[in-house]
Amino acid sequence: MEAFKQEQATWGGRFSSGPSELMLQFGESISFDSKLAVFDIACNRAQAKMLAHTGILTAEECTAILAGLDGIEEELRAGTLKFSLSLEDIHMNIEQALTKRVPAAAKIHTGRSRNDQVATDMRLFFKHAAVSVAKSLDAVADALLDFAEKNQKVYIPGYTHLQRAQPVSVAHHLLAYVEMFMRDRGRFETVADHANWSPLGSGAIAGTTLPIDRDFAARAMGFVDAGGNARLTRNSMDAVSDRDTYLEFAAASAICGLHLSRLAEDFILWNTSEFGFIVLPDAFTTGSSLMPQKKNPDSMELIRGKSARLQGNLLALLTMVKGLPLTYNRDLQEDKPPVFDSFEQLSLCLEVVAQVLAGSQMREDRCAAAVADPLLLATDVADYLVRAGVPFREAHHAVGHLVAKAEALGVPLDKLPLEEAQAIHPKLAADWVKTFDLETAMRSREKPGMPGPEQVASQIAFWKNRKR
């Protein structure tokens, strides 16, 4: 009994016996919230300094506690810090380790609860994770821009409904993903901003009667605005039960995963023998245990699969929170594995994509053969007729007849005899076949957002000069 009380210093006094071994195993969170150790140490540092600032700790006690926390952090980084299942979570493991070193640390939990402590730790985690993901997104954007810059003059068919539509440059295609990933970056910046509010001092639900200084603690942990002013949560009940930042982080991760999956799918298609547009690096492909000729795009397929995992993490959190009354409920212990997993898997996917891009190469001959299809410029023929004064709907209808006639005669659209073309529409003059010059067609698309060479070069320059 005494040993139990000593180990369960937080709540053991109320109970005549300890939890069963099964309950310990069922209720523990140290197996996953140990990832919060560095953030919990930071929270404890701020707490100790604040308690000394308000006179609850002496200066000597605070100095000893800070030294003890330094020692624990050294053990943590060295991998020698031992965690106990019976202490349930990272907060009590660190507090017990600290109290063994520094008896005055028995005062460190003054004026706080594990409810506001974990809320603070997690907000510190989200600030760190969001900044880390933003850096990874920058690396992917840089890799995309380098690849785009090298392939500005390589043209491929653009697709709708997975059918050839109109020609674009590889650069223009990849710049679409730069746009997506930079929107993702903005979402993670928003997560970091929303996390940048200190809940410490909210207690379990209704704060504390003790003379704490929330403002001081917030500034000590970096919960400040651009002017250095402390940012404090305004409602103690919301502060300990709010999981919006978890949901926003998981949602941002899931959306980014969607973008990664779409890019992966493009590369998987381009890598097929049927397309043959790209050669993926050997380092990120695998072979078959049976068929020696195979070179499978496993890295891209795994990204496609992991995007579903990121979506699942978001759904788990949404389902967990939807029916909970205020304030804290033990269900919320399960809120951490999904966001930790999303952070780790998304970071890994982003690193893989950046390296795949760095090692990939377009097959210019296959791209040129595909983009030589004159049907890709059928819309340009309609534009030719519009410039000749033909209403667009009429022009569109006429070009449809041209395509059908070419198919019936078994010739490419640009080889349709002039008399056949003029029989369909008299506004088609002898120069109508010049419409099929690819370079001319691309130079005609120089308005903002279009795939004209100058526009593409301008967009590459814009993103390369972006502020971070």
Residue pairs with C-beta under 8 A, 6 or more apart in sequence:
1 16
1 17
1 18
4 12
4 17
4 18
5 12
5 13
7 84
7 86
7 87
7 96
8 15
8 18
8 86
8 87
9 92
9 95
9 96
9 99
9 106
10 92
10 109
10 114
12 18
18 86
19 27
24 85
24 86
24 88
25 85
27 88
27 330
27 333
28 85
28 88
28 89
29 88
29 89
29 90
29 333
29 336
30 83
30 84
30 85
30 87
30 88
30 89
30 90
30 93
32 336
32 337
32 340
33 89
33 90
33 118
33 336
34 83
34 90
34 93
35 125
35 336
35 340
36 90
36 118
36 121
36 122
36 125
36 336
37 76
37 81
37 90
37 94
38 73
38 76
39 121
39 122
39 124
39 125
39 128
40 90
40 91
40 94
40 117
40 121
41 69
41 72
41 73
41 76
41 94
42 124
42 221
43 117
43 120
43 121
43 124
43 200
43 221
44 65
44 69
44 94
44 95
44 98
44 108
45 66
45 69
45 220
46 200
46 217
46 220
46 221
47 108
47 112
47 200
47 217
48 57
48 62
48 65
48 66
48 69
48 108
49 62
49 66
49 216
49 217
49 220
50 212
50 213
50 216
50 217
50 220
51 57
51 62
51 107
51 108
51 110
51 111
51 212
52 58
52 59
52 61
52 62
53 213
53 216
54 211
54 212
54 213
54 216
55 211
56 107
56 110
56 111
56 210
56 211
56 212
57 65
57 104
57 107
61 102
61 104
61 107
64 102
64 104
65 98
65 102
65 104
65 105
65 108
67 102
68 98
68 101
68 102
68 105
69 98
71 101
72 81
72 94
72 97
72 98
72 101
75 81
81 97
83 90
83 93
84 93
84 96
87 93
87 96
89 114
89 118
90 121
91 114
91 117
91 118
91 121
92 114
95 105
95 108
95 109
98 105
98 108
99 105
99 106
110 210
110 212
111 201
111 203
111 208
111 210
111 212
112 200
112 201
112 203
112 208
112 212
113 202
113 203
113 204
113 205
113 240
114 204
115 202
115 203
115 204
115 205
115 240
115 327
115 328
116 199
116 200
116 201
116 202
116 203
116 204
116 236
116 239
116 240
117 200
119 199
119 200
119 202
119 239
119 240
119 242
120 198
120 199
120 200
120 221
122 245
122 246
122 336
123 195
123 196
123 197
123 198
123 199
123 223
123 245
124 195
124 221
126 191
126 192
126 195
126 245
126 246
126 249
126 339
127 192
127 195
127 196
127 222
129 249
129 339
129 343
130 188
130 189
130 191
130 192
130 195
130 249
131 188
131 192
132 343
132 347
133 188
133 252
133 253
133 256
133 343
133 346
133 347
133 350
134 185
134 188
134 189
134 192
134 468
136 346
136 347
136 350
136 351
136 354
137 181
137 182
137 184
137 185
137 188
137 256
137 350
138 185
138 468
139 350
139 351
139 354
140 181
140 350
140 353
140 354
140 357
141 178
141 181
141 182
141 185
141 463
142 354
143 353
143 354
143 355
143 357
143 358
144 174
144 175
144 177
144 178
144 181
144 357
145 178
145 460
145 463
145 464
146 357
146 358
147 170
147 174
147 357
147 358
147 360
148 170
148 171
148 172
148 174
148 175
148 178
148 456
148 460
149 171
149 460
151 169
151 170
151 171
151 174
151 362
152 169
152 170
152 171
152 453
152 456
152 457
152 460
153 169
153 453
154 169
154 170
154 171
154 362
154 364
154 367
154 368
155 167
155 168
155 169
155 170
155 367
155 368
155 371
155 438
155 442
156 167
156 168
156 169
156 170
156 173
156 277
156 367
156 370
156 371
157 164
157 165
157 166
157 167
157 168
157 370
157 371
157 373
157 376
158 164
158 165
158 166
158 167
158 168
158 173
159 165
164 370
164 373
164 375
164 376
165 376
166 376
166 377
166 379
167 371
167 376
167 377
167 438
167 441
167 442
167 451
168 451
169 442
169 451
169 453
169 456
170 362
170 367
171 456
171 460
172 451
172 456
173 266
175 456
175 459
175 460
175 463
177 259
177 262
177 263
178 459
178 463
180 259
180 262
181 256
181 259
182 463
182 466
184 252
184 255
184 256
184 259
187 248
187 251
187 252
187 255
187 256
188 249
188 252
190 248
190 252
191 245
191 248
191 249
191 252
194 244
194 245
194 248
195 245
196 222
196 223
196 224
196 225
196 231
197 223
197 231
197 232
197 233
198 214
198 217
198 218
198 221
198 223
198 230
198 231
198 232
198 233
199 233
199 239
199 240
199 242
200 214
200 217
200 218
200 221
201 207
201 208
201 212
201 214
201 217
201 232
202 233
202 236
202 239
202 240
203 236
203 240
204 240
204 327
204 328
205 236
205 237
205 240
205 327
205 328
206 236
206 237
207 236
214 230
214 232
215 230
215 232
216 230
218 224
218 230
218 231
218 232
219 228
219 230
223 230
223 231
223 232
224 230
224 231
225 231
233 239
233 242
237 326
237 327
238 326
240 327
240 328
241 324
241 326
241 327
241 328
241 332
243 317
243 320
243 321
243 332
243 335
246 317
246 335
246 338
246 339
247 314
247 317
247 318
247 321
249 339
249 342
249 343
250 310
250 313
250 314
250 317
250 338
250 339
250 342
251 314
253 310
253 313
253 314
253 342
253 343
253 346
254 307
254 310
254 311
254 313
254 314
254 342
256 310
256 346
256 350
257 306
257 307
257 309
257 310
257 311
257 346
257 349
258 307
258 311
260 303
260 307
260 349
260 350
260 353
261 303
261 304
261 307
263 303
263 353
264 300
264 301
264 303
264 304
264 307
264 353
265 300
265 304
267 278
267 280
267 297
267 300
267 356
267 360
268 297
268 300
268 301
268 304
269 275
270 276
270 277
270 278
271 277
271 278
271 279
271 280
271 297
271 300
275 366
275 370
276 363
276 366
277 362
277 363
277 366
277 367
277 370
278 360
278 361
278 362
278 363
279 360
279 361
279 362
279 363
280 295
280 297
280 299
280 300
280 356
280 359
280 360
281 355
281 356
281 358
281 359
281 360
282 295
283 355
283 359
284 297
284 298
284 299
284 300
284 352
284 355
284 356
284 359
285 295
285 296
285 297
285 298
285 299
286 295
286 296
286 298
287 294
287 295
287 296
288 294
288 296
299 352
299 356
300 356
302 352
303 349
303 352
303 353
306 345
306 348
306 349
307 349
309 341
309 345
310 342
310 345
310 346
313 338
313 339
313 341
313 342
314 338
314 342
316 334
316 338
317 335
317 338
317 339
320 331
320 332
320 334
320 335
321 332
321 335
324 331
324 332
371 438
372 438
374 412
374 413
374 414
374 415
374 436
375 403
375 413
377 435
377 436
377 438
377 441
378 399
378 402
378 403
378 413
379 399
380 435
380 436
380 441
380 444
381 395
381 399
381 402
381 413
381 432
381 435
382 392
382 395
382 396
382 398
382 399
383 395
383 435
384 428
384 432
384 435
385 394
385 395
385 398
385 399
385 425
385 427
385 428
386 392
386 395
388 427
388 429
389 427
390 398
390 425
390 427
395 425
398 424
398 425
398 428
401 424
401 425
402 413
402 416
402 421
402 424
402 425
403 413
405 416
405 420
405 421
405 424
406 412
406 413
406 415
406 416
409 416
409 420
413 436
414 433
414 436
418 428
418 430
418 432
421 428
421 432
422 428
434 440
435 441
442 451
442 452
442 453
443 452
443 453
444 452
445 451
445 452
445 455
446 452
446 453
446 454
446 455
447 455
448 455
449 455
